[in-house]
């Protein structure tokens, strides 16, 4: 039987990087929760806010935080592997920004992009998203697409971008996010599943529930995630 690697594509587990994880002790608890819920690999996607920090400053902080976590993980056994990436908040003109390659998922040209929480996105902003793929050559994954309207997201998917949904939207309480997540999930449009874990909340329990209740679909998504990462290595 083919072994499936369960990948959490979107997680805030690097200590001190953002509001997702305050210290190494919390990060280790998060990793233990992930292990208990069947996760083998985690992409640490700390928030990158271009209006607040330069790429170089972010990378310096991330390296220090990752090393702190890696040293602690080395003393434990059986915890999920941790890869580095970032959750990049889009801004107008981002396609001109230097160093974005370093914000991609480790060793790839796959970029996790967060859209703003607004009902209407300016044409210039949309143009920047498209340029990241067409001009810079990134494979863009849109973070937690269920937070936005289908009308906003659909044009990007039609341009060859990818959808990531959060497990807590898929298996959590009924509401518009669950309905939208189900829409993408049932139509095979999801290429990555994330816990979007912040602190010690229920994100990994929800992730585990998705693996348990939708084993076939979850397996298909994990294979697509692996395919996306493997086919875009640099």
C-alpha positions as CSV (number, residue, x, y, z in Angstrom):
1,X,0.0,0.0,0.0
2,X,1.3,3.4,-0.9
3,X,2.3,5.5,2.1
4,X,0.7,8.8,2.3
5,X,2.4,11.7,4.1
6,X,-0.1,13.9,5.9
7,X,1.1,17.4,5.5
8,X,-0.1,20.4,7.4
9,X,0.5,23.1,4.8
10,X,-0.3,26.1,6.9
11,X,0.7,26.4,10.6
12,X,2.0,29.0,13.0
13,X,4.4,27.0,15.1
14,X,7.7,29.0,15.1
15,X,8.3,30.4,18.5
16,X,8.0,34.2,18.8
17,X,7.5,34.8,15.1
18,X,3.9,36.0,15.3
19,X,0.8,35.6,17.5
20,X,0.6,31.9,16.7
21,X,3.3,30.6,19.1
22,X,4.8,32.4,22.0
23,X,7.8,30.2,22.8
24,X,9.6,26.9,22.3
25,X,7.5,25.1,24.9
26,X,4.3,26.0,23.2
27,X,5.8,24.9,19.8
28,X,6.6,21.5,21.2
29,X,3.1,21.1,22.6
30,X,1.7,22.0,19.1
31,X,4.0,19.4,17.5
32,X,2.8,16.8,20.0
33,X,-0.8,17.6,19.2
34,X,-0.1,17.3,15.5
35,X,1.5,13.9,16.0
36,X,-1.5,12.7,18.0
37,X,-3.7,13.6,15.1
38,X,-1.8,11.8,12.4
39,X,0.3,14.6,10.9
40,X,3.7,13.6,9.6
41,X,5.0,16.9,8.3
42,X,4.3,20.6,9.0
43,X,5.1,23.7,7.0
44,X,5.8,26.5,9.4
45,X,4.1,29.5,7.7
46,X,4.7,32.5,9.9
47,X,3.0,35.7,8.9
48,X,4.9,38.0,6.6
49,X,3.4,41.5,6.5
50,X,5.2,43.6,3.8
51,X,3.9,46.9,5.3
52,X,5.6,46.1,8.6
53,X,8.8,44.4,7.9
54,X,11.4,43.8,5.1
55,X,12.0,40.4,3.7
56,X,15.6,40.4,5.0
57,X,14.4,41.2,8.5
58,X,11.8,38.5,8.4
59,X,14.3,35.9,7.2
60,X,16.7,36.8,10.0
61,X,14.0,36.4,12.7
62,X,12.7,33.2,11.1
63,X,16.2,31.6,11.0
64,X,16.7,32.3,14.6
65,X,13.3,31.0,15.6
66,X,13.6,27.9,13.5
67,X,17.0,27.0,15.0
68,X,15.6,27.3,18.5
69,X,12.8,24.9,17.6
70,X,15.0,22.5,15.7
71,X,17.4,22.3,18.7
72,X,14.5,21.4,21.0
73,X,12.9,18.9,18.5
74,X,16.3,17.1,18.2
75,X,15.9,16.2,21.9
76,X,12.5,14.6,21.2
77,X,11.5,11.5,19.2
78,X,8.8,10.9,16.7
79,X,7.6,14.5,16.2
80,X,6.5,15.7,12.8
81,X,9.1,17.0,10.5
82,X,9.1,20.8,10.2
83,X,9.7,22.7,7.0
84,X,9.9,26.5,6.6
85,X,7.7,28.8,4.6
86,X,5.6,31.9,5.1
87,X,2.1,33.2,4.9
88,X,2.6,36.2,2.7
89,X,0.1,39.0,2.8
90,X,-0.4,40.4,-0.7
91,X,0.2,44.0,-1.4
92,X,0.1,46.1,-4.6
93,X,3.4,45.9,-6.4
94,X,4.5,42.8,-4.6
95,X,5.7,41.4,-7.9
96,X,8.6,43.9,-7.8
97,X,9.7,42.9,-4.3
98,X,13.1,41.3,-4.0
99,X,13.7,38.1,-2.0
100,X,10.3,36.6,-2.3
101,X,11.9,33.3,-3.4
102,X,13.0,32.9,0.2
103,X,9.4,33.1,1.4
104,X,8.4,30.1,-0.6
105,X,7.9,26.6,0.8
106,X,11.3,25.3,1.6
107,X,13.2,24.2,-1.5
108,X,10.4,25.1,-3.9
109,X,8.8,27.9,-5.9
110,X,5.4,27.4,-4.1
111,X,4.2,30.6,-2.4
112,X,1.4,30.7,0.2
113,X,-0.5,34.0,-0.3
114,X,-3.0,35.6,2.0
115,X,-5.6,37.9,0.5
116,X,-7.0,40.9,2.4
117,X,-10.3,40.6,4.2
118,X,-12.4,42.9,2.1
119,X,-15.4,42.4,-0.1
120,X,-13.8,44.0,-3.1
121,X,-10.2,43.7,-4.2
122,X,-8.7,46.6,-6.1
123,X,-7.7,45.8,-9.7
124,X,-4.1,46.7,-9.0
125,X,-4.0,44.2,-6.2
126,X,-5.5,41.5,-8.4
127,X,-2.9,42.3,-11.1
128,X,-0.1,41.8,-8.6
129,X,-1.4,38.4,-7.7
130,X,-1.4,37.4,-11.3
131,X,2.0,38.8,-11.9
132,X,3.5,36.7,-9.2
133,X,2.7,33.7,-11.3
134,X,3.0,35.1,-14.8
135,X,6.1,37.3,-14.3
136,X,7.9,35.9,-11.3
137,X,7.1,32.2,-12.0
138,X,5.7,31.4,-8.5
139,X,3.2,28.6,-8.0
140,X,0.7,30.5,-5.9
141,X,-1.4,28.8,-3.2
142,X,-4.2,30.9,-1.9
143,X,-4.5,30.6,1.9
144,X,-7.8,29.6,3.5
145,X,-9.9,30.4,0.4
146,X,-13.1,29.6,2.3
147,X,-12.8,33.0,4.0
148,X,-13.6,34.8,0.7
149,X,-16.4,34.7,-1.7
150,X,-16.3,32.2,-4.6
151,X,-16.6,35.1,-7.0
152,X,-13.3,36.5,-5.6
153,X,-11.4,33.3,-5.7
154,X,-12.7,31.6,-8.9
155,X,-10.7,33.8,-11.4
156,X,-7.4,32.9,-9.7
157,X,-8.2,29.2,-9.8
158,X,-9.0,29.6,-13.5
159,X,-5.5,31.1,-13.9
160,X,-3.9,28.0,-12.5
161,X,-3.5,28.9,-8.9
162,X,-4.3,26.6,-6.0
163,X,-6.7,26.4,-3.1
164,X,-5.8,25.7,0.5
165,X,-8.5,25.4,3.1
166,X,-8.4,25.1,6.9
167,X,-9.4,21.9,8.5
168,X,-11.4,23.7,11.2
169,X,-13.6,25.2,8.5
170,X,-14.2,21.8,7.0
171,X,-15.0,19.9,10.2
172,X,-16.1,22.7,12.5
173,X,-19.3,24.4,13.3
174,X,-21.8,25.1,10.5
175,X,-21.5,28.5,8.8
176,X,-20.5,30.1,5.6
177,X,-16.8,29.1,6.0
178,X,-17.8,25.4,6.4
179,X,-20.2,25.7,3.4
180,X,-17.5,27.2,1.2
181,X,-14.8,24.7,2.4
182,X,-17.2,21.9,1.6
183,X,-17.7,23.4,-1.9
184,X,-14.0,23.2,-2.7
185,X,-13.5,19.9,-1.0
186,X,-16.3,18.0,-2.7
187,X,-15.3,19.3,-6.2
188,X,-11.7,18.2,-5.8
189,X,-10.4,21.8,-5.9
190,X,-8.4,21.6,-2.7
191,X,-4.6,21.2,-3.1
192,X,-3.6,21.7,0.5
193,X,-5.1,21.3,4.0
194,X,-3.9,23.5,6.8
195,X,-4.5,23.6,10.6
196,X,-3.7,27.3,10.7
197,X,-2.9,26.5,14.3
198,X,-2.5,29.5,16.6
199,X,-1.6,28.6,20.2
200,X,-3.0,25.4,21.6
201,X,-6.5,25.6,20.1
202,X,-8.5,22.9,18.3
203,X,-6.8,23.2,15.0
204,X,-5.1,19.8,15.2
205,X,-8.1,18.0,16.5
206,X,-10.0,19.4,13.5
207,X,-7.2,18.3,11.2
208,X,-7.4,14.8,12.7
209,X,-11.1,14.8,12.3
210,X,-10.7,15.5,8.6
211,X,-8.3,12.7,8.1
212,X,-10.6,10.3,10.0
213,X,-14.0,11.3,8.5
214,X,-12.8,11.9,4.9
215,X,-10.0,9.3,4.5
216,X,-10.3,8.9,0.7
217,X,-10.6,12.6,0.0
218,X,-7.9,13.6,2.5
219,X,-5.5,11.0,1.0
220,X,-6.1,12.5,-2.4
221,X,-5.4,16.0,-1.1
222,X,-2.2,14.9,0.5
223,X,-1.0,13.3,-2.7
224,X,-1.8,16.5,-4.6
225,X,0.2,18.5,-2.0
226,X,3.2,16.2,-2.4
227,X,2.9,16.5,-6.2
228,X,2.7,20.3,-6.0
229,X,5.8,20.5,-3.8
230,X,7.8,17.8,-5.6
231,X,7.1,19.1,-9.1
232,X,8.2,22.6,-8.2
233,X,11.5,22.0,-6.4
234,X,14.4,24.3,-7.2
